[in-house]
Amino acid sequence: MVKTNRQATEGPWQNTHYANLVRYKPSKKYFARIRINSKLIRRSLKTTVLSVAKLRLGDLEKKERQAAELQTSPVDGRMTFGDALAIYEQRLKGDISIKPRTREYHEQRIKTLTASWSQLKETEIRNITKSDCLNWAARFAEKRMSDGSLKKRSATAFNHTVGILRQILEIAVEAGVRYDNPARFVKRMSERSKKPQLPEIHQFDAFVGEIENGGGGFSQSCADLVRFLAYGGFRKTEAANITWADCDFSNGKIVVKGDPQTGTKNSEVREVPMIPDMRLLLERLLDERETDSADESVMQVHECQKSMDRAAKVVGMPRITHHDLRHLFATRCIESGVDIPTVSRWLGHKDGGALAMKVYGHLRDHHSTTMAQKVTFSNTH
């Protein structure tokens, strides 16, 4: 039966004039809808622009068909880990929702996996046993240092590597090479949030002053970057892409767009208010750089870890990273009475404050206790 125009646009999905291309009405974003080997694939093209969606659709369809061809290569139940890995890597390349840095991290984990398991690529997947996976995991849980000693591996690195191993072996299950996934028996390590050792206000002032007076050609710019990150809670890559056009002095806010190609980590534009220290910083920089155009970066350097490491030693405080300055911003906000859901929005979290509560909940509890001392029902205080 031929669909009417009304039927074609019922529900959240809207057909387009182009094959395999549909539009999700609530978000206005375009999706690929492709059927390959009787399997329906629906994948977001991450754009609301039709011309861009058409280009991405072609690339995605090509990569999915290549992956499908690779997947059908085992004919007699034979598939090496290297065969499955090739399919996994092809899917990784074809997934436009994965950002470049995430893709690089996956590639790094794959290298670590294959280096830690001798002859893994040449091994027939049907011959990999539960014991093989458990024995590898026991070895992989510790890494050998340059001095020959063993150190417990990061829980995050361990879990991500195990996750990739499972996904690659699952390809063999999909292809009918084996019935079950032997890596499912490997247990994840417990990941505990590491509480950052952040400087107190007087330490931070001394820390930034030491960077500023470091004597290098970019010492002042490095100090300004540290202030910028601490006053705005930006990720390092986000700060690098903030221009003067993003700084709205009239409304007292900064628009955070992220990388021009991939956007922010959560692919959403957000606004961060200019706290008084941030406004003073930006006004000074604006006075010093009157010839800057609106599309120029506010920050003249985008990284300064060596300067930070040196200054921390001189001041006598624990080493902190660029990302720790994001924690410092959140900590100061909560200690000043800003509620956690609001701070979470400023940081660009999409979970309604769940992560922020987990990381900064102890600060909220301390603040609540302090505020409770101001509540009274009598005139005797």
C-alpha positions as CSV (number, residue, x, y, z in Angstrom):
1,M,0.0,0.0,0.0
2,V,1.3,3.4,-0.9
3,K,1.8,5.7,2.1
4,T,0.1,9.1,2.0
5,N,2.1,12.2,2.9
6,R,0.3,12.3,6.3
7,Q,1.3,8.7,7.0
8,A,4.9,9.4,6.0
9,T,5.2,12.1,8.6
10,E,3.3,10.5,11.5
11,G,5.2,10.0,14.7
12,P,8.6,11.6,15.5
13,W,10.2,10.5,12.2
14,Q,9.9,12.4,8.9
15,N,10.8,11.0,5.5
16,T,12.9,13.1,3.1
17,H,13.2,13.1,-0.7
18,Y,16.4,11.2,-0.4
19,A,16.8,7.4,0.0
20,N,18.0,6.2,3.5
21,L,17.7,9.7,5.0
22,V,15.1,10.6,7.6
23,R,14.6,13.5,10.0
24,Y,13.9,13.2,13.7
25,K,11.3,16.0,14.3
26,P,11.9,16.7,18.0
27,S,15.6,17.5,17.6
28,K,15.4,18.4,13.8
29,K,18.5,16.2,13.3
30,Y,18.9,13.9,10.3
31,F,19.5,10.2,10.6
32,A,20.6,7.5,8.3
33,R,18.2,4.5,7.9
34,I,20.0,1.8,6.0
35,R,19.2,-1.9,5.5
36,I,22.2,-4.1,5.0
37,N,22.0,-7.9,4.9
38,S,18.4,-7.7,6.3
39,K,19.6,-5.7,9.2
40,L,18.1,-2.2,9.7
41,I,20.7,0.4,10.8
42,R,19.6,3.8,12.1
43,R,22.4,6.2,13.0
44,S,22.4,9.9,13.8
45,L,24.2,12.1,11.3
46,K,24.7,14.8,14.0
47,T,23.4,17.7,11.9
48,T,20.3,19.6,11.2
49,V,21.6,20.8,7.8
50,L,20.4,18.8,4.9
51,S,23.4,19.3,2.6
52,V,25.8,18.2,5.4
53,A,23.5,15.2,6.2
54,K,23.6,14.0,2.5
55,L,27.4,14.0,2.5
56,R,27.7,12.2,5.8
57,L,25.0,9.7,4.7
58,G,27.2,8.6,1.7
59,D,30.3,8.1,3.9
60,L,28.4,6.2,6.5
61,E,26.6,3.9,4.0
62,K,29.9,3.1,2.4
63,K,31.6,2.2,5.7
64,E,28.7,0.1,6.9
65,R,28.6,-1.9,3.7
66,Q,32.4,-2.5,3.9
67,A,32.0,-3.6,7.5
68,A,29.2,-6.0,6.5
69,E,31.4,-7.5,3.8
70,L,34.2,-8.1,6.3
71,Q,31.7,-9.6,8.7
72,T,30.5,-12.2,6.2
73,S,34.1,-13.3,5.5
74,P,34.2,-16.3,7.8
75,V,32.6,-19.3,6.0
76,D,33.6,-22.4,7.9
77,G,33.4,-21.2,11.4
78,R,37.0,-19.8,11.2
79,M,37.7,-16.3,12.3
80,T,40.9,-15.0,13.9
81,F,41.0,-12.3,16.5
82,G,42.7,-10.2,13.8
83,D,39.7,-10.7,11.5
84,A,37.2,-9.5,14.2
85,L,39.5,-6.7,15.1
86,A,39.5,-5.5,11.5
87,I,35.6,-5.4,11.6
88,Y,35.7,-3.6,14.9
89,E,38.1,-0.9,13.6
90,Q,36.0,-0.5,10.5
91,R,32.9,0.2,12.6
92,L,34.9,2.6,14.7
93,K,35.9,4.6,11.7
94,G,32.3,4.6,10.4
95,D,30.8,5.8,13.7
96,I,30.5,9.5,13.2
97,S,29.2,10.0,16.7
98,I,32.6,9.2,18.1
99,K,34.8,12.2,18.5
100,P,38.5,12.1,17.3
101,R,40.0,12.1,20.7
102,T,37.7,9.2,21.8
103,R,38.7,7.3,18.7
104,E,42.4,7.9,19.4
105,Y,41.8,6.5,22.9
106,H,40.1,3.4,21.6
107,E,43.1,2.9,19.2
108,Q,45.5,3.3,22.1
109,R,43.6,0.6,24.1
110,I,43.6,-1.8,21.2
111,K,47.4,-1.5,20.9
112,T,47.7,-2.1,24.6
113,L,45.5,-5.1,24.4
114,T,47.3,-6.8,21.5
115,A,50.7,-6.0,23.0
116,S,49.7,-7.6,26.3
117,W,48.3,-10.8,24.8
118,S,50.9,-12.7,22.8
119,Q,49.8,-14.0,19.4
120,L,46.3,-12.7,20.0
121,K,45.7,-11.4,16.4
122,E,46.6,-14.8,15.0
123,T,44.5,-16.8,17.4
124,E,41.3,-18.5,16.2
125,I,38.5,-17.0,18.2
126,R,36.7,-20.3,18.6
127,N,39.8,-21.5,20.5
128,I,39.8,-18.6,23.0
129,T,38.6,-19.9,26.4
130,K,37.3,-18.5,29.6
131,S,40.6,-19.4,31.2
132,D,42.5,-17.6,28.5
133,C,40.6,-14.4,29.2
134,L,40.9,-14.7,33.0
135,N,44.6,-15.4,32.8
136,W,45.2,-12.5,30.6
137,A,43.2,-10.2,32.9
138,A,45.2,-11.3,35.9
139,R,48.4,-10.4,34.1
140,F,47.0,-7.2,32.6
141,A,45.8,-5.9,36.0
142,E,49.5,-5.1,36.8
143,K,52.0,-3.3,34.6
144,R,55.7,-3.5,34.7
145,M,57.5,-0.2,35.4
146,S,60.9,0.8,33.8
147,D,62.7,-0.3,37.0
148,G,61.2,-3.8,36.7
149,S,58.7,-3.4,39.5
150,L,55.0,-4.1,39.1
151,K,52.3,-1.5,39.7
152,K,48.5,-1.9,39.7
153,R,47.0,-0.7,36.5
154,S,44.5,2.1,36.4
155,A,41.0,0.8,36.9
156,T,39.7,3.0,34.1
157,A,42.4,1.8,31.6
158,F,41.7,-1.9,32.7
159,N,37.9,-1.6,32.3
160,H,38.1,0.2,28.9
161,T,40.5,-2.4,27.6
162,V,38.3,-5.3,28.8
163,G,35.3,-3.6,27.3
164,I,37.0,-3.5,23.9
165,L,38.0,-7.1,24.2
166,R,34.4,-8.1,24.8
167,Q,33.1,-6.0,21.8
168,I,35.6,-7.6,19.5
169,L,34.8,-11.1,20.6
170,E,31.1,-10.3,20.3
171,I,31.6,-9.8,16.6
172,A,32.5,-13.5,16.4
173,V,29.3,-14.3,18.3
174,E,27.3,-12.2,15.8
175,A,28.9,-14.0,12.9
176,G,28.0,-17.4,14.3
177,V,31.7,-18.4,14.8
178,R,31.0,-19.2,18.5
179,Y,28.0,-19.4,20.8
180,D,29.2,-17.3,23.8
181,N,31.6,-14.5,24.7
182,P,34.4,-15.8,26.9
183,A,35.4,-12.3,28.0
184,R,32.1,-11.9,29.8
185,F,33.7,-13.7,32.8
186,V,36.3,-11.0,33.4
187,K,35.2,-8.7,36.2
188,R,35.6,-5.0,36.1
189,M,37.9,-3.2,38.5
190,S,36.2,-0.9,41.0
191,E,36.7,2.7,39.9
192,R,36.9,5.2,42.8
193,S,36.8,8.9,42.2
194,K,40.1,10.4,43.2
195,K,39.6,13.5,45.2
196,P,41.7,16.3,43.8
197,Q,44.0,18.2,46.1
198,L,43.1,21.7,45.3
199,P,44.9,24.9,46.5
200,E,43.3,27.2,49.0
201,I,42.6,30.8,47.9
202,H,45.9,32.2,49.2
203,Q,47.8,29.3,47.6
204,F,46.1,29.8,44.3
205,D,47.1,33.5,44.3
206,A,50.7,32.6,45.0
207,F,50.6,29.8,42.4
208,V,49.4,32.1,39.6
209,G,51.8,34.8,40.7
210,E,54.7,32.4,40.4
211,I,53.6,31.4,36.9
212,E,53.2,35.0,35.9
213,N,56.8,35.9,37.1
214,G,58.4,32.8,35.6
215,G,60.5,34.8,33.3
216,G,59.5,33.1,30.1
217,G,58.1,34.7,26.9
218,F,54.7,33.3,27.6
219,S,54.6,33.5,31.4
220,Q,51.9,36.1,31.5
221,S,49.8,34.2,28.9
222,C,50.2,31.0,30.9
223,A,49.0,32.7,34.1
224,D,46.0,34.1,32.2
225,L,45.1,30.7,31.0
226,V,45.2,29.3,34.5
227,R,42.9,32.1,35.7
228,F,40.6,31.6,32.7
229,L,40.2,27.9,33.4
230,A,39.7,28.4,37.1
231,Y,37.2,31.3,36.7
232,G,35.1,29.5,34.0
233,G,35.4,25.8,34.7
234,F,36.1,25.1,31.0
235,R,37.8,22.1,29.6
236,K,41.2,22.8,28.1
237,T,40.0,22.2,24.5
238,E,36.9,24.4,25.2
239,A,39.0,27.3,26.4
240,A,41.2,27.1,23.3
241,N,38.2,27.8,21.1
242,I,36.5,30.6,23.0
243,T,36.7,33.9,21.0
244,W,36.0,37.5,21.9
245,A,32.7,37.1,20.0
246,D,31.7,34.4,22.6
247,C,32.1,36.9,25.5
248,D,28.9,38.7,26.1
249,F,29.8,41.6,28.5
250,S,26.3,43.1,28.4
251,N,24.6,40.0,29.8
252,G,27.7,38.8,31.8
253,K,28.1,35.4,30.2
254,I,30.5,33.4,28.0
255,V,29.2,31.0,25.3
256,V,31.1,27.7,25.1
257,K,30.9,26.1,21.7
258,G,33.9,23.8,21.8
259,D,35.8,22.6,18.7
260,P,34.4,24.0,15.4
261,Q,34.1,20.4,14.0
262,T,33.2,18.3,16.9
263,G,31.7,20.8,19.4
264,T,31.9,20.3,23.2
265,K,32.3,16.9,24.8
266,N,28.5,16.6,25.1
267,S,27.9,18.2,21.7
268,E,25.9,21.0,23.2
269,V,26.5,24.8,23.4
270,R,26.3,26.1,26.9
271,E,26.6,29.5,28.7
272,V,28.8,30.1,31.7
273,P,28.3,33.3,33.8
274,M,31.1,35.8,34.1
275,I,32.0,35.8,37.8
276,P,33.6,39.1,39.0
277,D,37.1,37.8,38.7
278,M,36.5,36.6,35.2
279,R,35.1,40.0,34.1
280,L,38.2,41.8,35.5
281,L,40.4,39.3,33.7
282,L,38.7,39.7,30.3
283,E,38.5,43.5,30.6
284,R,42.2,43.7,31.3
285,L,43.0,41.4,28.3
286,L,40.7,43.5,26.1
287,D,42.5,46.7,27.1
288,E,45.9,45.1,26.4
289,R,44.8,43.7,23.0
290,E,42.7,46.5,21.5
291,T,43.5,45.4,17.9
292,D,42.1,41.8,18.4
293,S,39.2,40.9,16.1
294,A,36.0,39.3,17.3
295,D,37.0,35.9,16.0
296,E,40.4,35.7,17.7
297,S,40.9,33.4,20.6
298,V,40.7,35.0,24.0
299,M,43.6,32.8,25.2
300,Q,47.0,33.2,23.5
301,V,48.3,29.9,24.8
302,H,46.3,26.7,25.1
303,E,48.5,24.6,27.4
304,C,50.9,25.4,30.3
305,Q,51.4,22.2,32.3
306,K,55.2,22.6,32.7
307,S,54.7,26.1,34.1
308,M,52.1,24.8,36.5
309,D,54.3,22.0,37.7
310,R,57.2,24.4,38.3
311,A,55.1,26.9,40.2
312,A,53.5,24.2,42.3
313,K,56.9,23.1,43.5
314,V,58.0,26.6,44.3
315,V,54.8,27.4,46.2
316,G,54.9,24.0,48.0
317,M,51.4,22.8,46.9
318,P,50.4,19.5,45.3
319,R,50.7,19.3,41.5
320,I,47.5,20.1,39.7
321,T,46.5,19.8,36.0
322,H,44.4,21.8,33.7
323,H,41.4,19.6,34.5
324,D,41.9,20.2,38.2
325,L,41.2,23.9,37.6
326,R,37.8,22.9,36.4
327,H,37.3,21.1,39.7
328,L,38.6,24.3,41.5
329,F,35.9,26.3,39.7
330,A,33.1,23.9,40.8
331,T,34.5,23.8,44.4
332,R,34.6,27.6,44.8
333,C,31.0,27.9,43.3
334,I,29.6,25.3,45.7
335,E,31.5,26.7,48.7
336,S,30.0,30.1,47.8
337,G,26.5,28.7,47.9
338,V,25.7,27.9,44.3
339,D,23.5,24.7,44.2
340,I,24.9,21.6,42.5
341,P,22.4,21.3,39.6
342,T,23.3,24.9,38.6
343,V,27.1,24.2,38.8
344,S,26.5,21.0,36.8
345,R,24.9,23.1,34.0
346,W,27.8,25.5,34.0
347,L,30.2,22.6,33.7
348,G,28.2,21.2,30.8
349,H,27.1,17.9,32.4
350,K,23.9,16.4,30.9
351,D,23.0,14.1,33.8
352,G,21.1,16.7,35.9
353,G,23.9,16.9,38.5
354,A,24.4,13.2,39.2
355,L,28.1,13.3,38.5
356,A,28.6,16.6,40.2
357,M,26.8,15.2,43.3
358,K,29.1,12.2,43.3
359,V,32.3,14.4,43.0
360,Y,31.3,17.4,45.1
361,G,28.5,16.1,47.4
362,H,30.8,16.3,50.4
363,L,31.1,20.1,49.8
364,R,27.3,20.4,49.6
365,D,27.0,18.5,52.9
366,H,29.5,20.8,54.6
367,H,27.9,23.9,53.3
368,S,24.5,22.7,54.4
369,T,25.8,22.1,57.9
370,T,27.3,25.6,58.0
371,M,24.1,27.2,56.7
372,A,22.0,25.3,59.3
373,Q,23.7,27.2,62.1
374,K,22.1,30.4,60.8
375,V,18.5,29.0,61.2
376,T,16.9,30.1,64.5
377,F,13.4,30.1,66.1
378,S,14.2,32.4,68.9
379,N,15.6,35.9,69.7
380,T,18.2,34.5,72.1
381,H,21.0,34.2,69.5
